[in-house]
């Protein structure tokens, strides 16, 4: 598959992710809250809500948690108004970074994001300064579960995917954004267990970091951004080394 392996990044972060489920639940719950307030609580009438519920389930969010968030937002119990904002900038040595946020206090979030960039060797830029380097793609990561490559190839292309790759008994599937939900649902119907499924911003080119200081600062920048409750997604074009390459 063209591009960079999302599964490599998932492998690197899985241990930390497993220990931070509450934060993942919070971020997805915030997205669901906004969606319900804007489009209603019936997933049959709102494709975005269906996608978010599927995303929550792929991240092992319990059904009770999902139902509770939907009911709270639909019933008006959640009075918080969230605003979506996107920040673009550069990490150490010009690594392109896009930060998507959902916040009830834009000034606080903007200050936090700027602080992280400044502290860890980067700088916040203007809208559009790096987004032209990325394109929107549906990225689905699923367990191969012993299936051979020919079977997977038939299944993913029958489902409408654009491309795929297999590694370490995992499958990374790429779709056009318009085909994403249909491909995800088709693979789920075929019995594939999804590790993650979302629309991602995929960079056209990648930037390598070779000196230890830049690598350390880039890792810290990503950690601080991803640890912030207001930050929903972080995209970058750092060509992260595999763990075995770091030894």
Order of alpha helices (4+ residues) and beta strands (2+ residues): alpha-alpha-alpha-alpha-beta-beta-alpha-beta-beta-alpha-beta-beta-alpha-beta-alpha-beta-alpha
